[in-house]
Amino acid sequence: QVQLVESGGGLVRPGDSLTLSCVVSGGAGGPYGMGWFRQAPGLEREFVSTIDSPGTSTYYADSVKGRFTVSRDNSKNTMYLQMNSVKPEDTAVYYCAADPIQLRLTATPESYEYWGQGTQVTVSS
């Protein structure tokens, strides 16, 4: 069974930086295509970024482009989200997800088969 565990969330000030991690374990497949999503209170889950299985292609939501960077280390079964110049509107629970289609880049939550439990990011002064 594939398990995803996020970490690295916390309380930061506007303009600060933060790095989230997502460790993938279990399952016979992989490396998976991976994605980051977020959900703020009262809002729908929102796409943030995705990276293909070899880590050569990435795609970002317009709201984070130029500020966030997704990367992965397949030797550690880990994906990262480097968040720079964070804003209050980045406040949300951040989820990582795994897509069995390794070379697909998709922003559609339904394409992802496995999900982590989420990590809270709060941006406030």
Stockholm file with secondary structure:
# STOCKHOLM 1.0

chainA/1-125         QVQLVESGGGLVRPGDSLTLSCVVSGGAGGPYGMGWFRQAPGLEREFVSTIDSPGTSTYYADSVKGRFTVSRDNSKNTMYLQMNSVKPEDTAVYYCAADPIQLRLTATPESYEYWGQGTQVTVSS
#=GR chainA/1-125 SS CCEEEEECCEEECTTCCEEEEEEEECSSCCSCEEEEEEECTTSCCEEEEEECTTSCCEEECTTTTTTEEEEEETTTTEEEEEECSCCGGGCEEEEEEEESSTTCCCCCGGGCCEECCCEEEEECC
#=GC SS_cons         CCEEEEECCEEECTTCCEEEEEEEECSSCCSCEEEEEEECTTSCCEEEEEECTTSCCEEECTTTTTTEEEEEETTTTEEEEEECSCCGGGCEEEEEEEESSTTCCCCCGGGCCEECCCEEEEECC
//
